[in-house]
Amino acid sequence: MFTGIVIAIGTIRSVEQRGDLRLVIATDLDLATAAIGASIACSGTCLTVVDKGADWFAVDVSGETVARTAADRWTEASRLNLERSLRVGDELGGHIVTGHVDGVATVTRIEEDGDSWRVDFAVGGELAFQIATKGSITIDGVSLTVNTVTETPDGATFSVNLIPHTRNVTTLADLRMGSQVNVEVDILARYLARMRDRLPV
C-alpha cells in the first residue's frame, strides 16, 4: 500500500530486455532500509526491488505492466515519481493507493489557475464512470483531487489542480499536451465497478 505522496524522483539509468524488462533507476532516495524484495511505487506502479546500490535500485517490469501503463514510461532517461510502501504508523497524507495502474489518461489541456495549474485529462469508457468530482485519483503516483468530470462520447475528461509544491517535487511539471500518464482510481470505485458488473441485467 502507498499514499500517493511522492518522496523522491528517480531517473531510469538503463533498460535491458530480458524475459521481462530490467530497469536500473538512479535516485537519491534512502535505500538503506529497502531490502531486496521491497516494494517501491514508480510513477504509480508497484515494483519489486531485485537489486540495489547506494544510489540506484533495479526492478523487473512484466509485459502485462508495460501493456497497461503509459507508453513511454519505461525508457532510458525517463523520470519517475518514487514512493516507499506504507508502514504501520506512517502518516496517511494522501489516500489509500495500491500501486496497481487501472489505465492511461491523456493530457488535453494545461492552463494557469492563480499560482496553480489546471490540467485536464481524457480517459476511455472503462475508467470514466469510476472517476467522481471531489474524489481521489492517482496520476503517475501522485494523490490528487478531481475537480470536475465531464462525460464525452468516448469516455470522460476530468480536471485536477497542481499547486506549486506538487509541480516542484514531482514529474507532473513535465506534462505537455498529449502526454500520457498512469491512472489509479480510488479503490472503492474498483469494488463498485465489480459489483455493477455482477448485477443481473
N, CA, C and O of each residue as an XYZ file, in Angstrom:
804
protein
N       0.834     -1.195      0.000
C       0.000      0.000      0.000
C       0.874      1.253      0.000
O       1.983      1.268      0.534
N       0.329      2.308     -0.623
C       1.015      3.594     -0.698
C      -0.002      4.694     -0.382
O      -1.177      4.417     -0.137
N       0.468      5.942     -0.391
C      -0.428      7.060     -0.102
C      -0.501      8.082     -1.229
O      -1.318      9.002     -1.175
N       0.341      7.934     -2.249
C       0.347      8.911     -3.329
C       1.112     10.179     -2.983
O       0.949     11.201     -3.650
N       1.953     10.124     -1.939
C       2.806     11.251     -1.574
C       4.231     10.927     -2.029
O       4.917     10.106     -1.421
N       4.658     11.581     -3.097
C       5.963     11.301     -3.702
C       7.075     11.802     -2.783
O       7.009     12.917     -2.266
N       8.103     10.965     -2.583
C       9.199     11.345     -1.691
C      10.518     11.537     -2.429
O      11.485     12.022     -1.842
N      10.573     11.167     -3.699
C      11.801     11.349     -4.484
C      11.471     11.167     -5.952
O      10.425     10.624     -6.309
N      12.382     11.632     -6.799
C      12.276     11.411     -8.237
C      13.465     10.563     -8.663
O      14.604     10.851     -8.298
N      13.197      9.523     -9.433
C      14.253      8.668     -9.970
C      14.376      8.850    -11.466
O      13.449      9.324    -12.123
N      15.518      8.473    -12.001
C      15.758      8.536    -13.442
C      16.221      7.172    -13.919
O      17.130      6.580    -13.338
N      15.598      6.673    -14.974
C      15.972      5.355    -15.492
C      17.359      5.443    -16.115
O      17.572      6.141    -17.106
N      18.294      4.719    -15.512
C      19.682      4.740    -15.955
C      19.912      3.777    -17.108
O      20.673      4.073    -18.029
N      19.255      2.629    -17.058
C      19.423      1.654    -18.140
C      18.178      0.783    -18.248
O      17.444      0.587    -17.279
N      17.964      0.267    -19.457
C      16.835     -0.615    -19.757
C      17.386     -1.833    -20.482
O      18.097     -1.697    -21.477
N      17.063     -3.019    -19.991
C      17.530     -4.254    -20.618
C      16.343     -5.193    -20.807
O      15.647     -5.533    -19.850
N      16.120     -5.610    -22.058
C      15.031     -6.539    -22.333
C      15.515     -7.953    -22.061
O      16.326     -8.494    -22.813
N      15.023     -8.547    -20.994
C      15.288     -9.953    -20.698
C      13.996    -10.696    -20.974
O      13.312    -10.405    -21.956
N      13.647    -11.663    -20.112
C      12.308    -12.228    -20.203
C      11.296    -11.140    -19.905
O      10.251    -11.049    -20.550
N      11.624    -10.305    -18.905
C      10.893     -9.078    -18.604
C      11.839     -7.908    -18.853
O      12.970     -8.097    -19.302
N      11.368     -6.707    -18.560
C      12.177     -5.505    -18.758
C      12.915     -5.199    -17.451
O      12.276     -4.939    -16.431
N      14.239     -5.228    -17.470
C      15.036     -4.910    -16.284
C      15.425     -3.430    -16.344
O      16.080     -2.985    -17.287
N      15.010     -2.678    -15.322
C      15.339     -1.262    -15.232
C      16.297     -1.029    -14.082
O      16.150     -1.614    -13.009
N      17.270     -0.178    -14.307
C      18.104      0.332    -13.217
C      17.743      1.804    -13.059
O      17.845      2.583    -14.007
N      17.319      2.178    -11.847
C      16.788      3.515    -11.577
C      17.706      4.241    -10.611
O      17.911      3.791     -9.483
N      18.256      5.361    -11.051
C      19.112      6.178    -10.191
C      18.242      7.076     -9.331
O      17.231      7.604     -9.794
N      18.643      7.250     -8.059
C      17.831      8.049     -7.145
C      18.644      8.485     -5.935
O      19.647      7.861     -5.588
N      18.202      9.560     -5.298
C      18.784      9.938     -4.008
C      17.902      9.461     -2.854
O      18.113      9.853     -1.706
N      16.927      8.628     -3.154
C      16.099      8.004     -2.124
C      16.983      7.179     -1.187
O      17.883      6.474     -1.644
N      16.730      7.264      0.115
C      17.494      6.484      1.086
C      17.105      5.009      0.951
O      15.994      4.616      1.306
N      18.022      4.211      0.440
C      17.741      2.801      0.182
C      18.290      1.876      1.265
O      18.240      0.654      1.126
N      18.815      2.459      2.346
C      19.440      1.653      3.393
C      18.485      0.623      3.971
O      18.888     -0.496      4.290
N      17.219      1.000      4.106
C      16.243      0.077      4.700
C      15.365     -0.594      3.648
O      14.397     -1.275      3.984
N      15.703     -0.403      2.389
C      14.931     -1.040      1.314
C      15.569     -2.381      0.990
O      16.543     -2.445      0.240
N      15.023     -3.447      1.551
C      15.580     -4.779      1.339
C      15.252     -5.265     -0.066
O      14.320     -4.780     -0.708
N      16.034     -6.230     -0.529
C      15.672     -6.901     -1.777
C      14.290     -7.531     -1.567
O      14.066     -8.231     -0.580
N      13.381     -7.281     -2.486
C      12.003     -7.732     -2.335
C      11.064     -6.650     -1.864
O       9.849     -6.846     -1.853
N      11.613     -5.491     -1.469
C      10.767     -4.370     -1.036
C       9.988     -3.810     -2.224
O      10.390     -3.965     -3.377
N       8.872     -3.161     -1.922
C       8.040     -2.543     -2.955
C       8.293     -1.044     -3.013
O       8.336     -0.371     -1.983
N       8.459     -0.527     -4.223
C       8.570      0.907     -4.455
C       7.624      1.263     -5.588
O       7.646      0.634     -6.646
N       6.792      2.272     -5.365
C       5.895      2.741     -6.424
C       6.697      3.634     -7.361
O       7.305      4.614     -6.931
N       6.693      3.291     -8.637
C       7.426      4.030     -9.663
C       6.416      4.631    -10.626
O       5.867      3.935    -11.481
N       6.174      5.949    -10.479
C       5.126      6.633    -11.253
C       3.806      5.887    -11.178
O       3.106      5.711    -12.175
N       3.483      5.448     -9.951
C       2.185      4.838     -9.697
C       2.140      3.338     -9.829
O       1.114      2.726     -9.533
N       3.234      2.720    -10.268
C       3.273      1.278    -10.480
C       4.091      0.614     -9.387
O       5.266      0.936     -9.215
N       3.493     -0.301     -8.652
C       4.195     -1.013     -7.593
C       5.172     -2.005     -8.214
O       4.764     -2.941     -8.901
N       6.473     -1.795     -7.965
C       7.509     -2.679     -8.496
C       8.374     -3.196     -7.350
O       8.453     -2.577     -6.289
N       9.019     -4.335     -7.577
C       9.800     -5.010     -6.551
C      11.290     -4.792     -6.766
O      11.803     -4.983     -7.869
N      11.973     -4.394     -5.714
C      13.423     -4.207     -5.778
C      14.095     -5.572     -5.912
O      13.927     -6.437     -5.053
N      14.862     -5.765     -7.002
C      15.551     -7.042     -7.222
C      17.060     -6.916     -7.067
O      17.764     -7.923     -6.987
N      17.553     -5.697     -7.024
C      18.969     -5.434     -6.792
C      19.088     -3.961     -6.412
O      18.175     -3.182     -6.688
N      20.182     -3.569     -5.789
C      20.329     -2.163     -5.417
C      21.773     -1.828     -5.115
O      22.597     -2.705     -4.854
N      22.064     -0.522     -5.158
C      23.347      0.014     -4.750
C      23.094      1.234     -3.895
O      21.971      1.458     -3.441
N      24.124      2.022     -3.671
C      23.977      3.189     -2.800
C      23.035      4.226     -3.381
O      22.309      4.886     -2.638
N      23.036      4.381     -4.710
C      22.220      5.423     -5.337
C      21.409      4.899     -6.511
O      21.099      5.647     -7.438
N      21.063      3.609     -6.476
C      20.259      3.031     -7.546
C      19.564      1.765     -7.040
O      19.980      1.152     -6.056
N      18.513      1.403     -7.733
C      17.880      0.108     -7.499
C      17.381     -0.438     -8.825
O      17.148      0.315     -9.770
N      17.220     -1.741     -8.888
C      16.772     -2.398    -10.114
C      15.429     -3.072     -9.882
O      15.152     -3.584     -8.797
N      14.597     -3.063    -10.923
C      13.281     -3.697    -10.882
C      13.057     -4.432    -12.200
O      13.681     -4.114    -13.212
N      12.170     -5.407    -12.178
C      11.739     -6.091    -13.383
C      10.300     -5.681    -13.677
O       9.442     -5.743    -12.796
N      10.033     -5.261    -14.914
C       8.701     -4.818    -15.330
C       8.151     -5.843    -16.307
O       8.713     -6.041    -17.384
N       7.055     -6.498    -15.938
C       6.484     -7.557    -16.769
C       5.818     -6.986    -18.016
O       5.508     -5.796    -18.081
N       5.606     -7.840    -18.991
C       4.916     -7.430    -20.206
C       3.515     -6.907    -19.924
O       3.054     -5.975    -20.583
N       2.836     -7.501    -18.948
C       1.495     -7.043    -18.557
C       1.539     -5.613    -18.049
O       0.681     -4.800    -18.393
N       2.548     -5.301    -17.221
C       2.686     -3.944    -16.695
C       2.993     -2.959    -17.812
O       2.405     -1.878    -17.861
N       3.895     -3.313    -18.701
C       4.236     -2.438    -19.833
C       2.992     -2.149    -20.667
O       2.780     -1.012    -21.090
N       2.172     -3.165    -20.904
C       0.990     -3.011    -21.748
C      -0.069     -2.121    -21.118
O      -0.859     -1.504    -21.834
N      -0.102     -2.042    -19.782
C      -1.167     -1.316    -19.097
C      -0.753      0.067    -18.598
O      -1.541      0.755    -17.949
N       0.462      0.469    -18.893
C       0.953      1.758    -18.402
C       1.304      2.678    -19.567
O       1.305      2.267    -20.728
N       1.602      3.937    -19.228
C       1.898      4.949    -20.254
C       3.018      4.477    -21.169
O       4.004      3.895    -20.716
N       2.853      4.734    -22.453
C       3.686      4.131    -23.487
C       5.174      4.417    -23.330
O       5.995      3.536    -23.584
N       5.540      5.635    -22.915
C       6.958      5.995    -22.866
C       7.528      5.964    -21.453
O       8.595      6.525    -21.203
N       6.831      5.317    -20.533
C       7.245      5.391    -19.134
C       8.543      4.659    -18.853
O       9.314      5.079    -17.991
N       8.797      3.566    -19.570
C       9.913      2.682    -19.222
C      11.054      2.797    -20.219
O      11.553      1.784    -20.709
N      11.470      4.015    -20.523
C      12.564      4.258    -21.452
C      13.728      4.924    -20.729
O      13.540      5.587    -19.708
N      14.928      4.744    -21.264
C      16.120      5.316    -20.639
C      15.994      6.829    -20.520
O      15.553      7.491    -21.460
N      16.375      7.375    -19.382
C      16.357      8.803    -19.035
C      14.983      9.293    -18.597
O      14.848     10.455    -18.214
N      13.959      8.444    -18.641
C      12.648      8.854    -18.140
C      12.719      9.111    -16.636
O      13.415      8.408    -15.903
N      11.984     10.136    -16.193
C      11.934     10.466    -14.768
C      10.690      9.831    -14.157
O       9.619      9.823    -14.764
N      10.847      9.301    -12.949
C       9.768      8.573    -12.285
C       9.529      9.137    -10.890
O      10.476      9.448    -10.168
N       8.257      9.268    -10.514
C       7.896      9.600     -9.136
C       8.066      8.347     -8.281
O       7.603      7.270     -8.656
N       8.724      8.485     -7.142
C       9.002      7.335     -6.283
C       8.344      7.492     -4.917
O       8.274      8.586     -4.357
N       7.864      6.364     -4.401
C       7.318      6.323     -3.036
C       7.583      4.956     -2.449
O       7.316      3.939     -3.090
N       8.111      4.922     -1.226
C       8.260      3.662     -0.492
C       6.890      3.202     -0.013
O       5.973      4.011      0.127
N       6.752      1.911      0.239
C       5.475      1.371      0.690
C       5.144      1.880      2.093
O       6.032      2.198      2.884
N       3.859      1.947      2.372
C       3.348      2.460      3.641
C       3.694      1.498      4.778
O       3.533      0.284      4.649
N       4.170      2.055      5.888
C       4.462      1.259      7.082
C       3.482      1.624      8.184
O       2.971      2.744      8.221
N       3.220      0.685      9.077
C       2.325      0.949     10.194
C       2.865      2.133     10.990
O       4.035      2.157     11.372
N       2.000      3.111     11.235
C       2.402      4.297     11.975
C       2.746      5.483     11.097
O       2.873      6.603     11.593
N       2.900      5.256      9.780
C       3.179      6.363      8.868
C       1.956      7.264      8.732
O       0.820      6.813      8.882
N       2.200      8.539      8.446
C       1.112      9.479      8.201
C       0.451      9.174      6.864
O       1.130      8.997      5.853
N      -0.875      9.115      6.865
C      -1.629      8.886      5.630
C      -1.965     10.252      5.033
O      -3.068     10.766      5.217
N      -1.004     10.827      4.320
C      -1.161     12.198      3.846
C      -1.974     12.329      2.576
O      -2.525     13.398      2.313
N      -2.065     11.277      1.782
C      -2.827     11.338      0.542
C      -4.096     10.515      0.670
O      -5.019     10.898      1.389
N      -4.148      9.378     -0.029
C      -5.251      8.426      0.131
C      -4.691      7.025     -0.101
O      -3.542      6.879     -0.518
N      -5.486      6.004      0.165
C      -5.006      4.633      0.003
C      -4.787      4.333     -1.475
O      -5.712      4.402     -2.283
N      -3.542      3.998     -1.810
C      -3.133      3.714     -3.187
C      -2.509      2.322     -3.208
O      -1.686      1.997     -2.353
N      -2.899      1.500     -4.184
C      -2.399      0.126     -4.229
C      -1.159     -0.031     -5.104
O      -0.413     -0.997     -4.947
N      -0.933      0.900     -6.016
C       0.169      0.745     -6.960
C      -0.187     -0.143     -8.136
O       0.698     -0.592     -8.865
N      -1.474     -0.401     -8.332
C      -1.964     -1.188     -9.470
C      -2.642     -0.229    -10.443
O      -3.741      0.259    -10.178
N      -1.990      0.035    -11.560
C      -2.488      1.016    -12.522
C      -3.739      0.483    -13.211
O      -3.766     -0.649    -13.695
N      -4.783      1.327    -13.246
C      -6.040      0.929    -13.871
C      -6.093      1.254    -15.354
O      -6.832      0.617    -16.105
N      -5.317      2.241    -15.781
C      -5.338      2.620    -17.186
C      -4.484      3.842    -17.439
O      -3.735      4.293    -16.572
N      -4.611      4.364    -18.633
C      -3.806      5.502    -19.077
C      -4.727      6.657    -19.445
O      -5.762      6.454    -20.081
N      -4.349      7.874    -19.045
C      -5.077      9.091    -19.419
C      -4.161      9.968    -20.263
O      -2.937      9.864    -20.190
N      -4.781     10.838    -21.070
C      -4.033     11.722    -21.962
C      -4.343     13.173    -21.631
O      -5.506     13.544    -21.474
N      -3.302     13.993    -21.524
C      -3.484     15.414    -21.225
C      -4.148     16.117    -22.412
O      -3.683     16.017    -23.548
N      -5.246     16.830    -22.128
C      -5.968     17.545    -23.186
C      -5.930     19.058    -23.021
O      -6.219     19.792    -23.966
N      -5.576     19.532    -21.824
C      -5.471     20.976    -21.612
C      -4.605     21.254    -20.392
O      -4.661     20.534    -19.396
N      -3.796     22.318    -20.488
C      -2.999     22.803    -19.361
C      -3.120     24.315    -19.348
O      -2.847     24.968    -20.356
N      -3.528     24.881    -18.215
C      -3.630     26.338    -18.142
C      -3.352     26.816    -16.721
O      -3.592     26.102    -15.747
N      -2.848     28.026    -16.628
C      -2.584     28.617    -15.322
C      -3.901     28.910    -14.608
O      -4.888     29.309    -15.227
N      -3.893     28.703    -13.301
C      -5.072     28.953    -12.471
C      -4.583     29.541    -11.159
O      -4.333     28.805    -10.204
N      -4.444     30.861    -11.104
C      -3.798     31.504     -9.959
C      -2.326     31.115     -9.948
O      -1.644     31.217    -10.967
N      -1.840     30.670     -8.797
C      -0.466     30.183     -8.710
C      -0.355     28.724     -9.125
O       0.748     28.192     -9.258
N      -1.488     28.083     -9.329
C      -1.518     26.666     -9.667
C      -1.689     26.476    -11.173
O      -1.774     27.435    -11.940
N      -1.735     25.207    -11.561
C      -2.013     24.850    -12.950
C      -3.185     23.884    -12.971
O      -3.221     22.920    -12.206
N      -4.136     24.146    -13.845
C      -5.234     23.210    -14.064
C      -4.860     22.320    -15.239
O      -4.446     22.801    -16.294
N      -5.010     21.014    -15.041
C      -4.696     20.049    -16.098
C      -5.919     19.176    -16.328
O      -6.491     18.625    -15.387
N      -6.315     19.057    -17.598
C      -7.424     18.195    -17.987
C      -6.888     16.930    -18.635
O      -5.910     16.964    -19.381
N      -7.547     15.808    -18.338
C      -7.157     14.512    -18.887
C      -8.369     13.844    -19.524
O      -9.500     14.037    -19.077
N      -8.130     13.064    -20.562
C      -9.180     12.255    -21.188
C      -8.935     10.790    -20.859
O      -7.799     10.318    -20.891
N     -10.019     10.072    -20.541
C      -9.951      8.636    -20.300
C     -11.066      7.952    -21.069
O     -12.070      8.573    -21.417
N     -10.880      6.665    -21.330
C     -11.886      5.892    -22.033
C     -13.027      5.472    -21.134
O     -13.020      5.733    -19.931
N     -14.006      4.817    -21.732
C     -15.219      4.448    -21.018
C     -15.007      3.517    -19.854
O     -15.763      3.571    -18.883
N     -13.983      2.646    -19.919
C     -13.745      1.699    -18.835
C     -13.438      2.410    -17.515
O     -13.809      1.929    -16.445
N     -12.767      3.542    -17.597
C     -12.410      4.282    -16.388
C     -13.373      5.420    -16.085
O     -13.473      5.860    -14.940
N     -14.083      5.898    -17.101
C     -14.851      7.138    -16.973
C     -15.815      7.113    -15.790
O     -15.869      8.078    -15.027
N     -16.573      6.038    -15.621
C     -17.601      6.030    -14.573
C     -17.019      5.755    -13.190
O     -17.742      5.779    -12.194
N     -15.701      5.491    -13.127
C     -15.069      5.259    -11.827
C     -14.397      6.517    -11.270
O     -13.754      6.464    -10.221
N     -14.542      7.641    -11.963
C     -13.934      8.901    -11.531
C     -15.042      9.859    -11.131
O     -15.983     10.074    -11.894
N     -14.938     10.436     -9.938
C     -16.006     11.283     -9.407
C     -15.467     12.641     -8.986
O     -14.344     12.753     -8.495
N     -16.284     13.673     -9.186
C     -15.933     15.012     -8.731
C     -15.662     15.010     -7.223
O     -16.445     14.474     -6.439
N     -14.549     15.614     -6.841
C     -14.063     15.689     -5.456
C     -13.614     14.347     -4.901
O     -13.352     14.216     -3.705
N     -13.529     13.356     -5.770
C     -12.952     12.083     -5.362
C     -11.441     12.113     -5.498
O     -10.872     13.067     -6.029
N     -10.800     11.067     -5.018
C      -9.341     10.956     -5.113
C      -8.953     10.197     -6.373
O      -9.673      9.311     -6.832
N      -7.801     10.563     -6.921
C      -7.255      9.856     -8.079
C      -5.739      9.931     -7.989
O      -5.183     10.878     -7.432
N      -5.083      8.929     -8.540
C      -3.628      8.903     -8.553
C      -3.135      9.073     -9.984
O      -3.472      8.277    -10.860
N      -2.339     10.111    -10.220
C      -1.770     10.389    -11.536
C      -0.258     10.205    -11.441
O       0.415     10.940    -10.719
N       0.275      9.225    -12.169
C       1.713      8.928    -12.120
C       2.220      8.841    -10.681
O       3.318      9.299    -10.366
N       1.404      8.247     -9.820
C       1.800      8.025     -8.438
C       1.528      9.165     -7.489
O       1.891      9.089     -6.315
N       0.890     10.234     -7.974
C       0.628     11.419     -7.149
C      -0.849     11.459     -6.759
O      -1.722     11.425     -7.626
N      -1.127     11.532     -5.470
C      -2.502     11.632     -4.980
C      -3.047     13.029     -5.260
O      -2.467     14.028     -4.835
N      -4.169     13.088     -5.980
C      -4.780     14.359     -6.348
C      -6.288     14.288     -6.154
O      -6.866     13.206     -6.048
N      -6.918     15.467     -6.107
C      -8.368     15.567     -6.004
C      -8.947     15.942     -7.351
O      -8.450     16.853     -8.014
N      -9.994     15.248     -7.758
C     -10.674     15.538     -9.024
C     -11.533     16.782     -8.852
O     -12.369     16.846     -7.951
N     -11.325     17.772     -9.719
C     -12.134     18.994     -9.669
C     -13.473     18.811    -10.363
O     -14.528     19.066     -9.781
N     -13.421     18.371    -11.600
C     -14.633     18.210    -12.405
C     -14.513     16.957    -13.254
O     -13.414     16.492    -13.556
N     -15.665     16.420    -13.633
C     -15.734     15.298    -14.573
C     -16.783     15.642    -15.624
O     -17.894     16.050    -15.287
N     -16.433     15.477    -16.894
C     -17.354     15.765    -17.993
C     -17.441     14.549    -18.902
O     -16.429     14.058    -19.402
N     -18.650     14.077    -19.107
C     -18.837     12.926    -19.989
C     -18.552     13.318    -21.433
O     -18.860     14.435    -21.850
N     -17.964     12.397    -22.196
C     -17.704     12.582    -23.621
C     -18.176     11.336    -24.364
O     -18.430     10.307    -23.738
N     -18.297     11.412    -25.685
C     -18.728     10.216    -26.428
C     -17.805      9.018    -26.244
O     -18.252      7.874    -26.328
N     -16.522      9.269    -25.993
C     -15.554      8.182    -25.867
C     -15.234      7.811    -24.422
O     -14.490      6.862    -24.175
N     -15.794      8.556    -23.466
C     -15.481      8.290    -22.065
C     -15.739      9.501    -21.214
O     -16.891      9.832    -20.934
N     -14.673     10.178    -20.791
C     -14.830     11.378    -19.960
C     -13.534     12.171    -19.960
O     -12.462     11.645    -20.260
N     -13.658     13.446    -19.617
C     -12.490     14.249    -19.271
C     -12.642     14.632    -17.804
O     -13.754     14.814    -17.311
N     -11.519     14.751    -17.120
C     -11.542     15.208    -15.736
C     -10.385     16.175    -15.528
O      -9.391     16.143    -16.253
N     -10.532     17.037    -14.524
C      -9.507     18.045    -14.273
C      -8.986     17.937    -12.851
O      -9.695     17.516    -11.937
N      -7.719     18.333    -12.687
C      -7.094     18.446    -11.369
C      -6.323     19.755    -11.326
O      -6.010     20.331    -12.368
N      -6.019     20.221    -10.132
C      -5.155     21.386     -9.968
C      -3.827     20.947     -9.373
O      -3.783     20.148     -8.438
N      -2.749     21.481     -9.926
C      -1.411     21.209     -9.413
C      -0.893     22.464     -8.739
O      -0.636     23.469     -9.402
N      -0.739     22.411     -7.419
C      -0.194     23.565     -6.705
C       1.314     23.624     -6.963
O       1.896     22.627     -7.390
N       1.955     24.763     -6.716
C       3.389     24.882     -6.976
C       4.224     23.794     -6.297
O       5.163     23.275     -6.900
N       3.893     23.441     -5.048
C       4.670     22.414     -4.350
C       4.635     21.093     -5.115
O       5.671     20.450     -5.288
N       3.460     20.686     -5.570
C       3.330     19.424     -6.291
C       4.151     19.446     -7.572
O       4.819     18.466     -7.902
N       4.102     20.564     -8.292
C       4.893     20.683     -9.514
C       6.389     20.633     -9.214
O       7.164     20.102    -10.010
N       6.796     21.180     -8.078
C       8.222     21.249     -7.752
C       8.807     19.908     -7.326
O       9.990     19.655     -7.552
N       7.995     19.038     -6.711
C       8.550     17.808     -6.131
C       8.149     16.545     -6.888
O       8.479     15.440     -6.456
N       7.445     16.689     -8.008
C       7.057     15.532     -8.810
C       7.402     15.782    -10.273
O       7.867     16.859    -10.646
N       7.164     14.773    -11.081
C       7.402     14.895    -12.527
C       6.232     15.536    -13.256
O       6.294     15.713    -14.473
N       5.170     15.887    -12.546
C       3.986     16.427    -13.221
C       4.250     17.786    -13.852
O       3.484     18.218    -14.713
N       5.317     18.471    -13.444
C       5.699     19.720    -14.108
C       6.132     19.471    -15.551
O       6.176     20.402    -16.356
N       6.454     18.214    -15.883
C       6.900     17.872    -17.230
C       5.739     17.637    -18.199
O       5.964     17.445    -19.395
N       4.505     17.649    -17.698
C       3.360     17.328    -18.557
C       3.219     18.334    -19.691
O       3.434     19.533    -19.512
N       2.854     17.823    -20.854
C       2.598     18.628    -22.031
C       1.314     18.123    -22.689
O       0.829     17.042    -22.355
N       0.770     18.890    -23.610
C      -0.403     18.434    -24.352
C      -0.095     17.083    -25.014
O       0.926     16.930    -25.685
N      -0.980     16.123    -24.818
C      -0.791     14.802    -25.405
C       0.001     13.839    -24.544
O       0.098     12.657    -24.873
N       0.577     14.326    -23.436
C       1.314     13.421    -22.533
C       0.381     12.335    -22.007
O      -0.792     12.592    -21.735
N       0.908     11.126    -21.868
C       0.154     10.036    -21.267
C       0.633      9.814    -19.838
O       1.820      9.946    -19.540
N      -0.308      9.476    -18.959
C       0.004      9.256    -17.545
C      -0.677      7.989    -17.054
O      -1.701      7.563    -17.587
N      -0.082      7.402    -16.027
C      -0.683      6.249    -15.359
C      -1.773      6.725    -14.405
O      -1.590      7.699    -13.675
N      -2.897      6.035    -14.419
C      -4.034      6.402    -13.579
C      -4.426      5.225    -12.696
O      -4.562      4.094    -13.165
N      -4.606      5.512    -11.407
C      -5.235      4.559    -10.497
C      -6.438      5.238     -9.872
O      -6.309      6.288     -9.242
N      -7.610      4.640    -10.044
C      -8.826      5.209     -9.463
C      -8.889      4.877     -7.985
O      -8.137      4.033     -7.497
N      -9.783      5.539     -7.276
C      -9.991      5.252     -5.867
C     -10.371      3.775     -5.708
O     -11.167      3.248     -6.486
N      -9.802      3.119     -4.704
C     -10.010      1.684     -4.531
C     -11.487      1.329     -4.371
O     -11.910      0.256     -4.801
N     -12.280      2.216     -3.756
C     -13.715      1.945     -3.607
C     -14.407      1.868     -4.956
O     -15.344      1.089     -5.134
N     -13.946      2.680     -5.913
C     -14.561      2.676     -7.243
C     -14.362      1.330     -7.928
O     -15.229      0.881     -8.677
N     -13.233      0.686     -7.678
C     -12.985     -0.628     -8.274
C     -14.024     -1.650     -7.817
O     -14.566     -2.407     -8.623
N     -14.294     -1.658     -6.507
C     -15.235     -2.636     -5.985
C     -16.656     -2.335     -6.442
O     -17.436     -3.249     -6.710
N     -16.990     -1.050     -6.530
C     -18.311     -0.696     -7.036
C     -18.462     -1.112     -8.495
O     -19.528     -1.572     -8.905
N     -17.396     -0.952     -9.281
C     -17.437     -1.365    -10.685
C     -17.633     -2.869    -10.792
O     -18.390     -3.337    -11.643
N     -16.959     -3.629     -9.938
C     -17.088     -5.083     -9.935
C     -18.499     -5.492     -9.544
O     -19.071     -6.398    -10.151
N     -19.063     -4.842     -8.547
C     -20.427     -5.143     -8.134
C     -21.413     -4.819     -9.246
O     -22.350     -5.581     -9.484
N     -21.213     -3.704     -9.924
C     -22.095     -3.339    -11.037
C     -22.059     -4.392    -12.126
O     -23.096     -4.752    -12.683
N     -20.861     -4.891    -12.433
C     -20.717     -5.893    -13.489
C     -21.380     -7.216    -13.132
O     -21.738     -7.992    -14.018
N     -21.545     -7.479    -11.834
C     -22.132     -8.736    -11.398
C     -23.644     -8.661    -11.194
O     -24.299     -9.688    -11.020
N     -24.199     -7.445    -11.214
C     -25.633     -7.319    -11.018
C     -26.382     -7.869    -12.224
O     -25.945     -7.667    -13.357
N     -27.492     -8.556    -12.009
C     -28.272     -9.063    -13.131
C     -28.868     -7.919    -13.958
O     -29.263     -6.884    -13.421
N     -28.922     -8.127    -15.251
C     -29.472     -7.085    -16.141
C     -30.977     -7.065    -16.053
O     -31.624     -6.261    -16.724
